[in-house]
Amino acid sequence: MSKNQGIGTANYFDRIHWTDGQEIDAASIFGEPLVNENVGLLSKEPLRARFAAQDWHYGILIPVNGGHSGGVEPIVAQFTVQVANAEVRVGCVDTGLATYVSDEIPLYPDTAPQAVEVEVPDGAAFVVFRTGLTSGASAPPELQIDLVRAYRVTRTEPGMVVDVPPAARQEKPGALRGGNGRAFREFELLVTHSTRKFDHARASADFIRARYADRSRLENVPPFETLASSSTKHYMHGALTHFRLRFFGEEASLEALRCIDSRELIQHAVVVGGRLVVCCSGFLVVLPSIHYPLTGTEFDPGSPFRIDDPWFSGLHSVVPANDEECVVSASGPDAVLWVDLRKKIVTRRFRLPESLYGVNYRLTPEMSVHDHYIPNDYQLGHLNSAFPDDDGGCFVTTLGQGDIGHFDREGRYERLATGYVGAHGIRRSLDGSYLYFTESPAGKIRKLSFQGNVGTIAQVRTGWLHDAQQIAQDLFVCLPVDRNELLIIDVRNEREVVGFDLSQRGLNPQFLSIVRS
């Protein structure tokens, strides 16, 4: 099977750079770097240092002179960094060195230098490089830093989302079902895409398992109020594509009906009671229909199209519960949330239980996990998908432990299966007889009986199978991230029957949903 040519259009926001502003003299903004006394200075030119083997330890601070300009426009500093041994993080703090005033960006070990852009907002006193979780690392992190350029940025982006012209249809001639052909079938799908780079090393089951295995990692979490905002990183944009997929005889075709690009990270989208519900990482957008025009529509806080909640943080999936309500999974609070779309409120919220997953923060509904995002290393299990049952409860998956769990309508939790690290996309089969999910790093679609027995439906040739959904009794649509395809699998005959290249819609596909069939 060969790939088709690309579909859609390149992400609009990839063409909007934060550096499209006025370059300024970095020396007028930043002072000489300060190296913590517990850090080993390896060289000054370039600046190379070995950090202390401590979690969340400040290593290098670069002073911001006078909180930069006192203006409202931010400054963006471009650094070239090289990290060895363990993760390092960079962000901006205030004069008290206790509160982050910007997002904190993780920098992972790599054999090659990497570029990073750090937003320096007004009021920032220091750019801080610190350790992340050092447990399990072979040696303390080492870091080399070069400050390349600094810019005063003018924000010229349009609103949250824009419509971009869809491309023409793709066709894939070839035998389906072993050459037997198919009667005409038509499906409409919603597929999300991300500009996030896929990292094979951090996507392995061994890495994820080690990251979440030790519950003692939750014993030294920083105070909740010091956690930075979950505002989407400026380097992570998203896209949404409304596709029409057709089968006829020996051919299949894929047509992009609508392409939407966003400066927010769109995780998932679904149709609920005729509305298009777009799940961004920190809020929901609810449009009257899947074809509702976006020109001139704003989605800032307070927009009539937007739903916010203090626990909307690290949102991953949204699924209809009925025509007026949806179920949302949230990795930040490790919770599943029921949302009333008419009233625009969360009506129920269930967290993973302390008895099984430990304690990081004892959250109340008023505590804003959006303003103080709980990053992956502090999360209980990274709850990332939810699917309602028929009695007011729901099934969920956790990335870290690979758990499949069930909340009843009162919030009581039962673990149904465990050990399928990287689990995503829990759903019920079309005939209702079983559940299925993706074991992402293994590239497997797994089958789970209601008695808790797990089997394998299909093995996909990929290093990360982000999502899969059944569209016919023996057909699944799959999104293998490293292949960047929309792939159709015939599970009865264990073969790939058709694949469509998605590379022009972002670096990798995220989640999918079936609009109609």
C-alpha positions in Angstrom: 0.0 0.0 0.0 1.4 3.4 -0.9 0.5 6.8 0.5 -1.5 9.4 -1.4 -0.4 13.0 -2.1 -1.0 15.5 0.7 -4.4 16.9 1.5 -5.5 20.2 3.0 -3.3 23.2 3.3 -0.3 23.9 5.4 -1.1 25.2 8.9 -1.8 28.9 8.6 -0.3 29.7 12.0 3.0 28.1 11.1 3.4 31.1 8.9 2.9 33.6 11.8 6.2 33.8 13.7 6.6 35.5 17.1 9.8 37.0 15.6 7.8 39.1 13.2 8.6 42.1 15.3 11.4 44.6 16.0 14.8 43.0 16.8 16.3 44.7 19.9 19.7 44.6 21.5 19.6 41.6 23.9 22.3 43.2 26.1 20.0 46.1 26.8 17.3 43.7 28.1 19.2 40.9 29.8 22.0 41.0 32.4 24.9 38.6 33.0 23.7 35.0 33.9 23.8 34.1 37.5 24.8 30.5 38.3 23.5 28.9 41.5 26.3 28.0 44.0 25.3 24.3 43.8 25.8 24.2 40.0 29.0 23.2 38.4 30.2 25.7 35.9 31.9 23.8 33.0 32.7 26.8 30.8 31.7 30.5 30.4 32.0 30.8 26.6 29.7 29.2 25.7 27.9 28.9 29.1 27.9 25.3 30.1 26.8 24.0 33.5 26.1 20.8 35.4 23.0 21.1 37.5 22.5 19.7 41.0 20.8 16.3 41.2 17.7 17.8 42.8 14.1 18.1 41.6 12.9 21.6 40.6 16.2 23.2 41.5 17.0 26.7 40.1 20.3 26.4 38.2 20.8 29.5 36.1 19.0 32.8 36.3 19.3 35.5 33.6 18.2 38.9 35.0 15.7 40.9 33.0 16.7 44.6 33.3 13.9 46.7 34.8 11.2 44.2 33.9 12.1 45.1 30.3 10.2 48.1 28.9 7.2 48.6 31.0 5.1 48.2 27.9 2.3 45.8 27.1 4.1 44.1 24.2 6.1 41.1 25.2 9.7 40.4 24.4 10.7 37.0 22.9 14.2 35.7 23.6 15.6 33.1 21.2 18.1 30.7 22.8 20.1 27.8 21.4 20.4 25.1 24.0 21.8 21.6 24.3 20.6 19.4 27.1 22.2 16.1 28.3 21.2 13.4 30.8 17.8 14.8 32.1 15.1 17.3 31.5 15.6 21.0 32.1 12.9 23.7 32.1 12.9 27.3 31.3 10.4 30.1 32.1 10.2 33.6 33.7 9.7 34.4 37.3 8.9 37.6 39.2 11.2 39.5 41.6 10.4 37.1 44.5 11.7 34.1 42.5 8.5 32.2 43.6 5.9 32.9 41.0 6.1 32.1 37.3 4.8 34.9 35.0 5.1 32.9 31.8 4.6 29.4 30.7 7.5 27.0 31.6 8.9 25.1 28.6 10.4 21.6 29.0 13.8 21.0 27.3 14.6 17.3 26.8 18.0 15.6 26.4 19.2 15.6 22.8 22.4 14.9 21.0 22.0 18.1 18.9 21.4 21.7 19.8 17.8 22.9 19.8 16.2 26.3 19.5 13.7 27.6 22.1 11.7 30.8 22.2 10.9 32.2 25.6 8.2 34.9 26.0 9.4 37.5 28.5 6.2 39.4 29.6 6.2 42.7 31.4 7.0 42.1 35.1 9.4 39.3 34.5 12.5 39.6 36.7 14.5 36.5 35.6 14.6 33.9 32.9 15.1 30.7 34.9 16.6 27.4 33.8 15.9 24.7 36.4 15.8 20.9 36.8 12.7 18.9 36.3 12.3 15.4 37.9 15.8 14.0 38.2 14.9 10.6 39.7 15.8 7.8 37.3 18.3 9.9 35.4 21.7 8.4 34.8 23.4 11.7 35.8 22.4 15.3 36.7 21.3 17.4 33.8 23.9 19.4 31.8 23.0 22.5 29.8 24.7 24.7 27.3 23.1 28.1 26.5 23.5 30.7 23.8 21.3 33.8 23.7 20.8 34.4 20.0 18.4 37.2 19.5 15.6 39.2 21.2 12.5 40.7 19.7 9.8 43.1 20.7 6.7 41.3 19.4 3.6 42.8 17.9 0.8 40.3 18.1 -0.8 40.2 14.7 -2.6 36.9 14.8 -6.3 36.8 13.9 -8.8 35.3 16.3 -8.6 31.8 17.8 -9.5 30.0 14.6 -9.6 30.8 10.9 -11.1 28.9 8.0 -8.5 28.0 5.3 -9.3 26.7 1.8 -9.6 22.9 1.7 -7.7 21.1 -1.1 -9.2 18.9 -3.8 -10.1 15.3 -3.2 -7.7 12.4 -2.9 -8.4 9.1 -4.5 -6.8 5.8 -3.7 -7.5 3.0 -6.3 -6.8 -0.4 -5.0 -8.4 -3.6 -3.7 -10.4 -3.4 -0.6 -11.2 -6.5 1.5 -8.7 -8.6 -0.4 -10.0 -7.5 -3.8 -13.7 -8.3 -3.1 -14.7 -4.7 -3.2 -17.3 -2.9 -1.2 -20.7 -1.4 -1.7 -20.9 2.4 -1.6 -20.4 3.8 1.9 -19.8 7.3 3.0 -18.5 8.7 6.3 -17.8 12.2 7.6 -14.9 12.5 10.1 -13.4 15.2 12.3 -9.7 14.9 12.7 -7.4 17.2 14.8 -3.8 17.9 14.1 -1.0 19.3 16.3 2.3 21.1 15.5 3.9 19.3 18.5 7.0 17.3 17.4 6.7 13.6 18.0 9.5 12.4 20.3 10.1 8.6 20.0 12.2 8.3 23.1 9.6 9.9 25.4 6.8 8.0 23.7 8.1 4.5 24.6 6.2 2.4 27.0 9.3 2.0 29.2 9.7 5.8 29.5 6.0 6.4 30.4 5.9 3.5 32.8 9.0 4.7 34.7 7.7 8.3 34.7 4.5 7.3 36.6 5.5 4.2 38.5 7.0 5.7 41.7 4.2 7.3 43.7 6.8 9.1 45.9 7.2 11.5 43.0 4.0 13.2 44.3 5.6 13.8 47.8 7.6 16.9 46.8 5.3 18.7 44.4 5.6 22.5 44.5 2.9 24.6 46.1 -0.2 24.8 44.0 -0.2 28.6 43.8 3.3 28.6 42.3 2.3 26.4 39.3 2.2 28.3 36.0 -0.8 28.9 33.8 -2.0 26.3 31.4 -2.3 28.8 28.6 -1.4 27.1 25.3 2.2 27.4 24.4 2.9 29.8 21.6 4.8 27.1 19.7 1.9 24.6 19.8 -0.8 25.4 17.4 -3.6 23.1 16.3 -5.9 22.3 13.3 -9.2 20.6 12.7 -10.3 19.0 9.4 -13.8 17.9 8.4 -13.3 15.0 6.0 -15.6 13.0 3.8 -14.4 9.4 3.4 -16.0 7.3 0.6 -15.7 3.6 -0.4 -17.0 2.4 -3.8 -16.1 -0.9 -5.2 -12.3 -1.1 -5.5 -11.7 2.6 -4.7 -11.6 4.9 -1.7 -11.5 8.7 -1.6 -10.9 11.3 1.0 -12.1 14.9 0.6 -11.4 17.8 3.0 -14.8 19.6 3.3 -13.5 22.2 5.8 -10.1 23.1 7.2 -9.8 25.2 10.4 -6.5 26.4 11.9 -6.0 27.6 15.4 -3.5 29.4 17.6 -4.9 27.3 20.4 -4.2 23.6 20.7 -7.3 21.8 19.4 -7.4 18.4 20.9 -10.7 16.9 19.7 -14.0 17.8 18.2 -17.4 16.2 18.0 -21.0 17.0 17.0 -23.5 17.1 20.0 -27.2 17.6 19.2 -26.2 19.3 15.9 -23.7 21.6 17.5 -19.9 21.5 16.7 -18.1 21.2 20.0 -14.4 22.0 19.7 -12.3 20.8 22.6 -9.2 23.0 23.1 -6.7 22.3 25.8 -8.1 24.9 28.1 -11.7 25.6 27.1 -14.6 24.4 24.9 -16.0 26.2 21.8 -19.6 25.4 20.9 -20.8 26.5 17.5 -24.4 26.2 16.3 -23.5 23.7 13.5 -20.5 22.0 11.9 -20.8 24.5 9.0 -21.1 27.7 11.1 -18.9 30.5 9.5 -15.9 31.7 11.6 -15.3 35.0 9.8 -15.3 37.8 12.5 -16.1 35.4 15.3 -14.0 35.8 18.5 -13.4 33.1 21.1 -11.7 35.1 23.9 -12.9 34.6 27.5 -16.5 35.9 27.8 -17.4 34.9 24.2 -20.9 33.5 23.9 -19.4 30.6 22.0 -17.0 29.6 24.8 -17.3 27.5 27.9 -14.7 27.9 30.7 -14.3 26.1 34.1 -11.5 26.2 36.7 -10.8 22.5 35.9 -10.5 22.9 32.1 -6.8 22.2 32.0 -5.2 19.6 29.7 -8.5 18.7 28.1 -8.1 15.8 25.7 -11.4 14.4 24.5 -15.1 15.3 24.3 -17.9 12.8 23.7 -21.7 13.2 23.6 -23.7 11.9 26.6 -27.0 13.1 25.0 -28.1 16.0 22.8 -27.5 18.6 25.6 -24.6 17.2 27.5 -21.0 16.0 26.8 -18.3 14.2 28.8 -14.9 15.8 28.8 -11.6 14.2 29.9 -9.0 16.5 31.6 -5.5 15.4 32.3 -4.5 18.5 34.4 -6.9 17.6 37.3 -7.0 13.9 36.4 -10.8 14.2 36.1 -13.8 13.5 33.9 -16.3 16.4 33.6 -19.9 16.4 32.6 -20.8 19.6 30.8 -24.3 21.0 30.2 -24.0 22.8 26.8 -27.2 24.8 27.2 -26.3 26.1 30.6 -22.5 26.2 29.9 -21.6 24.7 33.2 -19.9 21.6 34.6 -22.6 19.6 36.4 -20.4 16.7 37.8 -16.6 16.2 38.2 -14.9 13.0 39.2 -11.2 12.7 40.0 -9.0 9.5 40.0 -9.2 8.2 43.6 -6.4 8.8 46.1 -6.6 5.2 47.3 -5.3 3.9 43.9 -3.4 6.9 42.5 -2.0 8.9 45.4 -2.3 12.5 46.3 -0.8 15.5 44.6 -3.2 18.4 45.3 -6.6 18.2 47.1 -8.6 20.1 44.5 -11.9 21.9 45.1 -14.1 23.0 42.2 -13.0 26.6 42.8 -9.3 25.9 42.5 -8.2 26.9 39.0 -6.1 24.2 37.4 -6.2 26.4 34.4 -4.4 29.2 36.1 -2.1 26.7 37.9 -1.6 23.9 35.6 -0.5 20.5 37.1 2.1 19.3 34.6 2.5 15.6 33.6 5.1 14.8 36.2 2.8 15.8 39.1 -0.3 14.2 37.6 -1.9 11.1 39.2 -2.2 9.2 35.9 -2.9 11.6 33.0 -6.5 10.8 32.5 -6.9 11.3 28.7 -10.2 9.8 27.4 -13.7 9.2 28.6 -16.8 7.5 27.2 -20.3 7.5 28.8 -22.1 4.3 29.8 -25.8 3.9 29.7 -26.4 4.7 33.4 -24.9 8.1 34.0 -21.3 6.9 34.5 -18.4 6.6 32.2 -15.3 4.6 31.2 -11.8 6.3 31.3 -8.2 5.6 30.4 -5.0 6.8 32.0 -1.7 7.2 30.1 0.7 6.6 33.0 -0.5 3.3 34.4 -2.4 2.2 31.3 -5.6 1.7 33.3 -9.1 1.3 32.0 -11.5 2.4 34.7 -15.1 3.0 35.3 -16.9 5.7 37.3 -20.5 5.0 38.2 -23.1 7.8 38.3 -22.2 8.6 41.9 -18.4 8.8 41.2 -17.4 5.5 42.6 -14.4 4.2 40.7 -13.4 0.6 39.7 -10.2 -0.3 37.8 -11.2 -2.8 35.1 -7.7 -3.4 33.6 -4.2 -2.1 34.0 -0.8 -2.2 32.4 -1.7 -1.0 28.9 0.6 2.0 29.2 -0.2 4.9 26.9 -3.9 3.9 26.7 -6.1 6.4 24.7 -9.5 6.6 23.0 -11.9 4.4 25.0 -15.1 3.7 23.1 -17.8 1.1 22.8 -18.1 -1.1 19.8 -20.8 -0.5 17.2 -22.7 -3.6 18.3 -22.3 -2.6 22.0 -20.8 -6.0 23.0 -17.3 -4.7 24.1 -15.1 -1.7 24.7 -12.0 -0.9 22.7 -9.0 1.5 23.2 -5.6 2.1 21.7 -2.4 1.0 23.5 -0.5 3.9 21.8 3.2 3.0 22.1 2.5 -0.6 21.2 0.5 0.4 18.1 -2.4 -1.9 19.2 -6.2 -1.6 19.1 -7.3 -3.5 22.2 -10.6 -5.1 23.0 -12.0 -5.1 26.6 -14.9 -7.2 27.6 -17.3 -6.0 30.3 -15.9 -8.7 32.5 -12.4 -7.2 32.3 -10.8 -9.5 29.7 -8.4 -7.9 27.3 -7.5 -9.0 23.8 -6.0 -7.6 20.6 -8.1 -6.4 17.7 -5.3 -5.2 15.4 -1.6 -4.4 15.3 -0.7 -1.2 13.4 2.8 -0.5 12.0 3.5 2.6 14.0 5.5 3.9 17.0 2.4 5.7 18.4 -1.2 5.0 17.6 -2.9 8.0 19.0 -6.5 7.2 18.2 -8.7 4.6 16.4 -12.4 4.4 15.8 -14.6 1.6 14.4 -16.6 2.7 11.3 -17.9 -0.8 10.2 -17.9 -4.2 11.8 -14.4 -5.0 10.4 -13.1 -1.5 9.6 -11.3 0.9 11.9 -10.0 4.4 11.1 -6.6 4.9 12.7 -4.2 7.8 13.3 -0.6 6.6 13.5 1.3 9.7 14.6 4.8 9.0 13.2 3.3 8.1 9.8 1.0 11.1 9.8 -1.7 9.2 8.0 -5.4 8.6 8.1 -5.3 4.9 7.9 -8.1 2.3 7.3 -7.5 -1.1 8.8 -9.4 -4.3 7.9 -9.2 -6.1 11.2 -10.9 -9.3 9.9 -8.2 -9.8 7.2 -5.4 -8.1 9.2 -4.4 -5.7 6.5 -4.1 -2.0 5.8 -6.5 -1.2 3.0 -6.0 2.5 2.4 -4.0 5.4 3.8 -4.1 9.2 3.2 -1.2 11.5 3.9 -2.0 14.3 6.4 1.4 16.0 6.6 0.2 19.3 5.2 -2.3 19.7 8.1 0.3 19.7 10.9 3.1 17.6 12.2 0.9 14.8 13.5 -2.7 13.8 13.9 -4.4 13.8 17.4 -7.9 12.5 17.8 -10.9 11.7 15.5 -14.6 11.4 15.7 -17.3 10.2 13.3 -19.8 12.9 12.4 -22.1 10.7 10.4 -22.1 7.4 8.4 
